[in-house]
Amino acid sequence: MTFAGAARIPWTGRRGPLVAEAVVLGALVVLDTVLAARAGPGRGQLTTIAVEFAPGVGPVVALLAVLRRRFPAHIAGLATAVSGLSLLGTAIAAALAAADARLPPQPGAAEALAIALLVGACCHRLPPRTATVQAVLGGCAATLAPILRYGTDSPAALYSAGAALLWGGALAGGLVLRDADVRHRVEVLELRSAERLRLARELHDLVAHQITGIVVRVQAAHRVAERTGGDTATFAELEAAGTAALSAMRRLVGALRTGDEDLFVPPADLAAAVDRAVPDDERVHLDVSPDLASLAVAPEVVTTAHRLLTESLTNVRRHAPDAAEVRVLVHHEPPGELRVEVVNDGAARPARRGGYGLLGMAERVAAVGGTVQAGPAAGRRWRVVARLPLEPG
């Protein structure tokens, strides 16, 4: 059985903001150009050179602001370039004013927005010290430009208040996104720790289950040796060692387990794991290999397959309650691989992007050396597929 569609969660939701930014910045560049063309001529001989430089600043900084999405590793350099170009234009205007020359009015709406975008990106992505430097540099560039370019006696100098508000909003937005990223990382770490602790508990339960079986067999062999006059000393030593190991294991399990958890009884084999995980529901169609019950599979792989099926089917009930069809596939694929797949209709994406359930499954599958992928499939379906080694290396 095969299913079409991508197995990984696709990259979405990024092009919309990029296009919106490009459109808004382009519109502001056009607006700045029109306003500059309508402005009166400058005064002084040095204004010709400055006029040639100043109109090019808007398009350049707008382009640099958009490029931060393409080159996220160079956000600091792009922010420095944008703030530096803006400050350079402001410095030229101030120097000409000091020399009794005057530039035509230089609208800076595109500059202000470009600076705000890069300040927000710096506060979001960069280390605190670097982000602080870029935020201060950007704030100076945004607020000083209207004052020094138009002059303190011009009403246009009040544009600095709007630029400051825009800069402050970008600063706050970047810090909010930074805090959200930190919270997300903490949640992921907590989830991974909880999942690994759960794996450790199950491992202890599994080992304790196996040691119990060994101790019972040794005790039986010991009794037979007593009746037949065989060597009982060796069996007595094995029984004592097994009992001590079982006691130690039970103490460890008790230390790892909380009060509301029951002892995990591992499935006897892969077929039992599938039967326990897959509910008796007419919507669920089960497809398993005929040799599943006799297949030699490591106990931890059996447990992982059981948990994977349980988590996947729980997600179906939670995120796609109206699903009309759920297909569960568990196949043995030579030379030594197990394929576990769950496909349901009624949901093209998870309820929350990057859901923590998928991360927990990935942690568990990776622990036995397998791989897991999840994502939309053709026909508005959601597909989870994992490949597990029968005997982890």
C-alpha positions as CSV (number, residue, x, y, z in Angstrom):
1,M,0.0,0.0,0.0
2,T,1.4,3.4,-1.0
3,F,0.2,6.9,-0.4
4,A,1.0,10.0,-2.5
5,G,1.9,13.3,-1.0
6,A,4.8,14.8,0.9
7,A,5.9,13.1,4.1
8,R,7.5,16.1,5.7
9,I,5.6,19.2,7.0
10,P,6.1,21.8,4.2
11,W,7.5,25.2,4.6
12,T,4.6,27.6,4.5
13,G,3.5,31.0,5.8
14,R,6.7,32.9,4.9
15,R,6.0,34.3,1.4
16,G,3.0,36.4,2.5
17,P,4.9,38.7,4.9
18,L,7.8,39.0,2.4
19,V,5.5,40.1,-0.4
20,A,3.7,42.5,1.9
21,E,7.0,44.1,3.0
22,A,8.2,44.4,-0.5
23,V,5.0,46.0,-1.7
24,V,4.8,48.5,1.2
25,L,8.5,49.4,1.0
26,G,8.2,49.9,-2.8
27,A,5.2,52.1,-2.3
28,L,7.0,54.2,0.2
29,V,10.0,54.5,-2.1
30,V,7.7,55.8,-4.9
31,L,6.1,58.2,-2.5
32,D,9.4,59.5,-1.2
33,T,10.6,60.0,-4.8
34,V,7.4,61.9,-5.8
35,L,7.6,64.2,-2.8
36,A,11.3,64.9,-3.4
37,A,10.6,65.7,-7.1
38,R,7.9,68.2,-6.1
39,A,10.1,69.9,-3.5
40,G,11.9,73.1,-4.3
41,P,15.5,73.3,-5.3
42,G,18.3,73.4,-2.8
43,R,20.6,76.2,-2.0
44,G,24.4,76.3,-2.3
45,Q,27.0,74.8,-4.6
46,L,27.4,71.6,-2.6
47,T,23.8,70.6,-2.8
48,T,24.2,69.1,-6.3
49,I,26.4,66.3,-5.0
50,A,24.1,65.7,-2.1
51,V,21.0,65.6,-4.2
52,E,22.6,62.9,-6.4
53,F,23.3,60.8,-3.3
54,A,20.2,61.3,-1.2
55,P,17.5,59.9,-3.6
56,G,19.3,56.6,-3.8
57,V,19.2,55.9,-0.1
58,G,15.5,54.9,0.0
59,P,15.6,52.1,-2.6
60,V,18.9,50.8,-1.2
61,V,17.8,50.6,2.4
62,A,14.4,49.1,1.3
63,L,16.3,46.4,-0.6
64,L,18.6,45.7,2.3
65,A,15.6,45.3,4.7
66,V,14.0,42.8,2.4
67,L,17.2,40.9,2.0
68,R,17.3,40.1,5.8
69,R,14.9,37.3,5.1
70,R,17.2,35.8,2.5
71,F,20.3,36.2,4.6
72,P,19.3,35.7,8.2
73,A,22.9,35.1,9.2
74,H,23.9,38.7,8.1
75,I,21.1,40.6,9.9
76,A,23.7,42.6,12.0
77,G,25.6,43.7,8.9
78,L,22.4,44.6,7.0
79,A,21.1,46.6,10.0
80,T,24.5,48.4,10.3
81,A,24.4,49.2,6.6
82,V,20.9,50.6,6.7
83,S,21.4,52.7,9.8
84,G,24.8,53.8,8.5
85,L,23.4,55.0,5.2
86,S,20.6,56.9,6.9
87,L,23.0,58.5,9.3
88,L,25.3,59.4,6.5
89,G,22.5,61.2,4.6
90,T,21.5,63.0,7.8
91,A,25.2,64.0,8.4
92,I,25.5,65.4,4.9
93,A,22.3,67.4,5.3
94,A,23.5,68.8,8.7
95,A,26.9,69.6,7.3
96,L,25.4,71.5,4.4
97,A,23.1,73.4,6.7
98,A,26.1,74.4,8.8
99,A,27.8,75.7,5.6
100,D,24.8,77.9,4.9
101,A,23.5,75.5,2.2
102,R,20.2,73.7,2.0
103,L,19.1,70.4,0.6
104,P,15.6,70.0,-0.8
105,P,13.3,68.2,1.6
106,Q,14.2,64.5,1.8
107,P,11.2,62.3,2.7
108,G,12.4,59.3,4.7
109,A,9.3,57.0,5.1
110,A,11.1,54.1,3.4
111,E,14.2,54.6,5.5
112,A,12.1,54.7,8.7
113,L,10.3,51.5,7.9
114,A,13.5,49.7,6.8
115,I,15.2,50.7,10.0
116,A,12.2,49.5,12.0
117,L,12.1,46.1,10.3
118,L,15.8,45.5,10.8
119,V,15.7,46.7,14.5
120,G,12.9,44.2,15.1
121,A,14.8,41.4,13.4
122,C,17.9,42.2,15.5
123,C,16.0,42.2,18.7
124,H,14.4,38.9,17.7
125,R,17.5,37.0,16.4
126,L,20.7,38.5,17.7
127,P,22.5,38.1,21.0
128,P,21.4,40.7,23.6
129,R,24.6,42.9,23.4
130,T,24.6,43.0,19.6
131,A,20.8,43.6,19.5
132,T,21.2,46.5,21.9
133,V,23.8,48.2,19.8
134,Q,21.7,47.8,16.7
135,A,18.6,49.1,18.4
136,V,20.3,52.2,19.6
137,L,22.0,52.8,16.3
138,G,18.6,52.4,14.5
139,G,16.8,54.6,16.9
140,C,19.3,57.4,16.4
141,A,19.1,57.1,12.7
142,A,15.3,57.1,12.6
143,T,14.7,60.0,15.0
144,L,17.6,62.3,14.0
145,A,16.8,62.2,10.3
146,P,13.7,64.5,10.3
147,I,15.2,66.9,12.8
148,L,18.5,67.5,11.1
149,R,17.3,67.2,7.5
150,Y,14.4,69.6,7.8
151,G,15.7,71.7,10.7
152,T,14.3,72.3,14.1
153,D,12.3,75.3,12.8
154,S,10.4,73.2,10.3
155,P,7.1,71.5,11.1
156,A,8.4,68.5,9.2
157,A,10.8,67.9,12.1
158,L,7.8,66.5,14.0
159,Y,8.1,63.4,11.7
160,S,10.7,62.3,14.2
161,A,7.9,61.5,16.7
162,G,6.3,59.1,14.2
163,A,9.7,57.5,13.4
164,A,10.3,57.1,17.1
165,L,6.9,55.4,17.5
166,L,7.6,53.1,14.6
167,W,11.1,52.2,16.0
168,G,9.6,51.6,19.5
169,G,6.9,49.3,18.0
170,A,9.5,47.3,16.1
171,L,11.6,47.1,19.2
172,A,8.7,45.8,21.3
173,G,7.7,43.4,18.5
174,G,11.2,41.9,18.2
175,L,11.4,41.4,22.0
176,V,8.0,39.7,22.1
177,L,9.0,37.3,19.3
178,R,12.3,36.7,21.2
179,D,10.4,35.9,24.3
180,A,8.1,33.5,22.4
181,D,11.1,31.7,20.9
182,V,12.6,31.3,24.4
183,R,9.4,29.9,25.8
184,H,9.1,27.6,22.8
185,R,12.6,26.3,23.4
186,V,11.9,25.7,27.1
187,E,8.7,23.8,26.3
188,V,10.6,21.7,23.8
189,L,13.3,20.9,26.3
190,E,10.7,20.0,28.9
191,L,8.9,17.8,26.5
192,R,12.1,16.0,25.5
193,S,13.0,15.5,29.2
194,A,9.6,14.2,30.0
195,E,9.6,11.9,27.0
196,R,13.1,10.6,27.9
197,L,12.0,10.0,31.5
198,R,9.0,8.1,30.2
199,L,11.3,6.0,28.0
200,A,13.5,5.3,31.0
201,R,10.5,4.2,33.0
202,E,9.4,1.9,30.3
203,L,12.9,0.6,29.9
204,H,13.0,-0.2,33.6
205,D,9.6,-1.9,33.4
206,L,10.7,-3.9,30.4
207,V,13.9,-5.0,32.0
208,A,12.2,-5.8,35.2
209,H,9.7,-7.9,33.3
210,Q,12.4,-9.8,31.6
211,I,14.4,-10.3,34.8
212,T,11.3,-11.7,36.5
213,G,11.0,-14.3,33.8
214,I,14.7,-15.2,34.2
215,V,14.4,-15.6,37.9
216,V,11.3,-17.8,37.6
217,R,13.1,-20.1,35.2
218,V,16.2,-20.3,37.4
219,Q,14.0,-21.1,40.4
220,A,12.3,-23.9,38.5
221,A,15.7,-25.3,37.4
222,H,16.9,-25.1,41.0
223,R,13.9,-27.2,42.2
224,V,14.5,-29.7,39.5
225,A,18.2,-30.0,40.4
226,E,17.3,-30.5,44.1
227,R,15.0,-33.4,43.2
228,T,17.5,-35.0,40.8
229,G,20.6,-34.5,42.9
230,G,22.2,-32.1,40.5
231,D,24.4,-29.0,41.1
232,T,22.2,-26.7,43.1
233,A,24.9,-24.2,44.2
234,T,25.1,-22.5,40.8
235,F,21.4,-22.2,40.6
236,A,21.2,-20.8,44.1
237,E,23.8,-18.1,43.1
238,L,21.9,-17.3,39.9
239,E,18.6,-17.1,41.8
240,A,20.1,-14.8,44.5
241,A,21.7,-12.5,41.9
242,G,18.5,-12.4,39.9
243,T,16.5,-11.6,42.9
244,A,18.9,-8.8,44.0
245,A,18.8,-7.3,40.5
246,L,15.0,-7.4,40.4
247,S,14.8,-5.7,43.8
248,A,17.2,-3.0,42.6
249,M,15.3,-2.6,39.4
250,R,12.0,-2.2,41.3
251,R,13.5,0.5,43.5
252,L,14.7,2.4,40.4
253,V,11.3,2.1,38.8
254,G,9.7,3.4,42.0
255,A,12.0,6.4,42.0
256,L,11.2,7.2,38.4
257,R,7.4,6.7,38.6
258,T,4.9,9.2,39.9
259,G,2.0,8.2,42.1
260,D,-0.6,8.2,39.5
261,E,1.1,5.9,37.0
262,D,0.6,2.2,36.6
263,L,3.2,-0.3,35.9
264,F,3.8,-0.6,32.2
265,V,3.3,-4.2,30.9
266,P,5.2,-4.5,27.6
267,P,3.4,-6.2,24.8
268,A,4.4,-9.9,24.3
269,D,5.1,-9.4,20.6
270,L,4.5,-7.0,17.7
271,A,1.0,-8.4,17.0
272,A,0.0,-7.9,20.6
273,A,1.3,-4.3,20.4
274,V,-0.8,-3.6,17.4
275,D,-3.9,-5.2,18.9
276,R,-3.5,-3.1,22.1
277,A,-2.9,0.2,20.2
278,V,-5.5,-0.1,17.4
279,P,-9.1,0.3,18.6
280,D,-12.1,-1.7,17.5
281,D,-13.5,0.9,15.2
282,E,-15.2,0.5,11.8
283,R,-13.4,3.6,10.5
284,V,-10.0,2.0,11.2
285,H,-8.6,-0.3,8.4
286,L,-5.7,-2.4,9.6
287,D,-3.2,-3.8,7.2
288,V,-0.4,-6.0,8.8
289,S,2.1,-8.4,7.5
290,P,1.0,-12.1,7.9
291,D,4.2,-13.0,9.8
292,L,3.8,-10.2,12.3
293,A,3.2,-12.5,15.3
294,S,6.3,-14.7,14.6
295,L,8.6,-11.8,13.7
296,A,11.7,-11.5,15.9
297,V,11.6,-7.9,17.1
298,A,13.6,-6.3,19.9
299,P,11.4,-5.5,22.9
300,E,12.1,-1.8,22.8
301,V,11.1,-1.7,19.1
302,V,7.8,-3.4,20.0
303,T,7.2,-0.8,22.7
304,T,8.1,2.0,20.3
305,A,5.7,0.8,17.6
306,H,3.0,0.5,20.2
307,R,3.5,4.0,21.5
308,L,3.7,5.4,17.9
309,L,0.4,3.8,16.9
310,T,-1.2,5.0,20.2
311,E,0.0,8.6,19.8
312,S,-0.9,8.7,16.1
313,L,-4.4,7.4,16.6
314,T,-4.9,9.8,19.6
315,N,-3.9,12.7,17.3
316,V,-6.5,11.5,14.8
317,R,-9.3,11.5,17.5
318,R,-8.1,14.9,18.8
319,H,-7.4,16.8,15.6
320,A,-9.6,15.1,13.0
321,P,-12.7,13.9,14.9
322,D,-14.7,13.9,11.7
323,A,-12.3,11.5,9.9
324,A,-14.2,8.9,7.9
325,E,-11.3,6.6,7.2
326,V,-8.1,5.8,9.1
327,R,-5.6,3.4,7.6
328,V,-3.0,1.7,9.8
329,L,-0.2,-0.2,8.1
330,V,2.4,-2.3,9.9
331,H,4.7,-4.2,7.5
332,H,7.9,-6.1,7.7
333,E,10.2,-4.9,4.9
334,P,13.4,-6.9,4.3
335,P,16.2,-7.0,5.2
336,G,15.4,-5.9,8.7
337,E,13.0,-2.9,8.8
338,L,9.5,-2.3,10.2
339,R,7.3,0.2,8.5
340,V,4.5,1.7,10.6
341,E,2.1,4.1,8.9
342,V,-1.1,5.9,9.9
343,V,-3.1,7.9,7.4
344,N,-6.4,9.7,8.0
345,D,-8.6,12.0,6.1
346,G,-10.4,15.1,7.4
347,A,-7.2,17.0,8.3
348,A,-4.6,18.6,6.0
349,R,-2.4,19.9,8.8
350,P,-2.0,19.6,12.5
351,A,-3.9,21.8,14.9
352,R,-0.7,23.6,15.9
353,R,2.3,23.8,13.6
354,G,5.2,21.9,15.0
355,G,3.0,20.1,17.5
356,Y,4.7,18.6,20.5
357,G,3.2,15.2,19.9
358,L,5.2,14.9,16.7
359,L,8.4,15.9,18.6
360,G,7.7,13.3,21.2
361,M,7.3,10.6,18.6
362,A,10.5,11.7,16.9
363,E,12.4,11.4,20.2
364,R,11.1,7.9,20.9
365,V,11.7,6.6,17.3
366,A,15.2,8.1,17.3
367,A,16.0,6.3,20.5
368,V,15.8,3.0,18.7
369,G,17.6,4.2,15.6
370,G,14.5,4.8,13.4
371,T,13.0,7.7,11.5
372,V,9.6,9.3,11.5
373,Q,8.0,11.8,9.1
374,A,4.6,13.5,9.2
375,G,2.8,15.8,6.9
376,P,-0.1,16.4,4.5
377,A,-0.9,13.8,1.8
378,A,-3.1,13.9,-1.3
379,G,-6.8,14.2,-0.8
380,R,-6.7,16.3,2.4
381,R,-5.1,13.5,4.4
382,W,-2.6,13.5,7.2
383,R,0.2,10.9,7.1
384,V,2.6,9.6,9.7
385,V,5.1,7.0,8.6
386,A,8.0,5.5,10.7
387,R,10.7,3.1,9.8
388,L,12.1,1.1,12.7
389,P,15.0,-1.4,12.7
390,L,13.9,-4.8,14.0
391,E,17.1,-5.0,16.0
392,P,18.5,-1.6,17.0
393,G,22.3,-1.3,16.6
